[in-house]
Amino acid sequence: MNSQQPAIVVTNLTKRFGDFTAVNGINIEVRRGEIFGLLGPNGSGKTTTIRMMLGLMRPSSGSVEVLGMKVDGDTQKIRPRVGYMSQRFSLYNDLTVLQNLNFYGAAYGLSNSELQMRIKEALSMAGLEGRGNAKTRDLSGGWRQRLALSAAILHRPEVLFLDEPTAGVDPLSRRAFWDLLYQLISEGITVFVTTHYMDEAEHCHRLAFIQYGDVIAYGTSAEIKTDMMHGEVLELEPSDAPLAVKVLRAAQADQSLPIVEVELYGALVHIVASDVRKCQHVIEKELRKANIRAGHMSIIEPSLEDVFISAMKK
C-alpha cells in the first residue's frame, strides 16, 4: 500500500433500522500511522459505524475502503490485515491467558512456531509474563484489556479497530493502555478508536465528534477548538457549584446575563461568553444574591469537553 494512501476512507456511510437512522451519511478519512478517535456519547452511532467499517454489518448506503480495499461483505482479503477489539474485550473468560492467545493465533492462521514467538511478545507487552496459566476471568479489568489488545495484534495487523476499549477500566489502566497504543503507532500500525472519554480524545492525532449519527466536528483537537468554540471560557470555583449553575442559567434565561452556556465540572463551573470579562461583575452579583461566593475566577483555554458540549448544543 502507498504510504500516502489513506488507511481508511468512509464515504457517505449510512445505516437505517426501519425509520431510525443510526448513522447519517458520514465521511471520515484516516491517515496511515495515526490514532483517529470517534468521540460521542452512548447511542450516538459509534459501534454501528465501526461494525460497518469492519464488514460485520452492511450499510444502507455509502462505502468504506480499508487499506485500498472496498469493504463489501467479502472481508477475506481485509481480515488478515486488520485487528479488532470489541467493547467486551472479545475474550473467553473460562480459558487461561495462554489458551486465549493460542485460540486467536490459530484463528489468524499463524504457524505454531511463529505463534509461540508472538505469544511470548504479547505476554511481555501486556505485562503478563508468568501469568499464562491464570484464568482470564480472574484478571482485573485493566489486565483483561491488555490481554485483549495483545490478542488483537498477534497477527501484526496494519489497522487496528478499537471499540470503547477502556470503558469501565480504572484511570491508571487507561493511561497504561494508551501508552501501549502509542507504542503500536511507533511500529507503523494505524489505530481507529471509539470513545466517550474526553481526555482520551485529546490523545488522538485527529478525531470526529458524532451525535445522533451525524459527524458534527472533524479534525485535530486544535482545529476543532478553533472551528467550534466561539467565545471565551470563564472558570470559577463557587461555594455551591450546582446551585451556582442553576442561578446563572436562570439569569441567562431572563437575559440579565449575556452568556452562551453554563456547565458544571465537578466543583467548578465553566461559563462561555463572547466577552466573559464584561460578564464577571454580573456573575458575582447574581451569585451574591443567592448567598454563593464566586470563589476563584479565571479565563482559561477551552478544553475539548467545553468544545464538545458547545458543538452538541449547536
Buried (B, 14 or more C-beta within 10 A) or exposed (E): EEEEEBBBBBBEBBBBEEEEBBBBBBEBBBBBBBBBBBBBEEEBBBBBBBBBBBBBBEBBEBBBBBBEBBBEEEBEEBBBBBBBBBBEBBBEEEBBBBBBBBBBBEEBEBEEEBBBEBBEBBBEBBBBEEBBEBBBEEBEBBBBBBBBBBBBBBBBBBBBBBBBBBBEBEEEBBBBBBEBBEEBBEEEBBBBBBBBBBBBBEBBBBBBBBBBBBBBBBBEBEEBBEEBBEBBBBBBBBEBBEBBBBBBBBBBEEEEBBBBBBBEBEEBBBBBBEEBEEBBEBBBEBBEEBEBBBBEBEEEEBBBBBBBBBBBEE
